Amino acid sequence: MKISVIGAGKYGSTLVDKVARMNFADRVVMLDIVEGLPQGLALDMNQSRPIEGFETEIVGTNTYDATAGSDVVVVTAGKPRKPGMSRMDLINDNAQIVGTVAREIAASSPEAVVIVVSNPLDEMTALFQRVSGLPTQRVVGQAGMLDTARFQDKTAAAVGTKPTAVEAMTLGSHGDTMVPVPSRVRVDGKLLADVLDQGTIDDIVEQTRGGGAEVVALLKEGSAYFAPASAAARMVQAIAGDEGAMMPACAWVTGEFGISDVYLGVPVRLDRRGVGEIVEIDLTDDELADLRRAAEAVRDKQSDIDGLV
């Protein structure tokens, strides 16, 4: 099993470390354009193996040759946000970067399942698929797992319980039209509405939507990478293990929830095919309306990328 991660910044290198420690891959390849950076990081990580007790080999490289034949590729390449920037502010620069990566991956690993994490997420996932020509089933975006984790964390803090006691789901876009789904939240098995008042729930939903900006504002430079890397690592694990595990991801929708022909955050089952299935979970009327509004907003933005690469 070969996993490749494109980009050796904080997100990419943290992801490589997490995936390697899971010990399900034979090799994890880390590629970056900066000479020496991925090689040095790989050497350092490999030397942690006797201490940590994992066997996955980590390879650092500046060329796509070492990534050839990858089973799963994660694209982290791109510029991060700075305070005051929206994810959409990155679209022109990151479109060029992701477009280049898409062509290289299509040539070197044409059978791979690809997870895109570059921002703006929904647009870059659509762009990668269009430029690479890979089947939509095998190109997904990582956003929902991260946004759901933030939803769980904020909910747990409000209730005063452990984050692991909270079940949740976040759909829609990775941005202003994000759709946290309160009706799917369970806290120690109880409905969220039975645990918190509506005003507090509404506040948690807004905090979840602004979770990334909150981290960016505190860091002053760069953006979140620990939780995002954990989210992507879990998706890689599900695909590599052919699990069919259900989780939210940015996927190509073809009629589910009354939505068609757009990349959008929806519940999917991930396996070796990529998106094995989109799962139409029950939503309230308001949540479904929000998801459909998110689809139209994302559709308009994704149409803007056509002329960028």
Buried (B, 14 or more C-beta within 10 A) or exposed (E): BBBBBBBBBBBBBBBBBBBBBBEBBEBBBBBBBEEEBBBEBBEEBBEBBEEEEBEBBBBBBBEBEBBBEBBBBBBBBBBBBBEEBBBBBBBEEBBEBBBBBBBBBBEBBEEBBBBBBBBBBBBBBBBBBBBBEBEBBBBBBBBBBBBBBBBBBBBBEBBEBEBEBBBBBBBBBBBEBBBBBBBBBBBEEEEBEEBBEEEBBEBBBEBBBBBBBEBBEEBEEBBBBEBBBBBBBBBBBBBBBEBBBBBBBBBBBEEBBEBEEBBBBBBBBBBBBBBBBBEEBEBEEEBBEBBBBBBEBBBEBBEEBEEBB
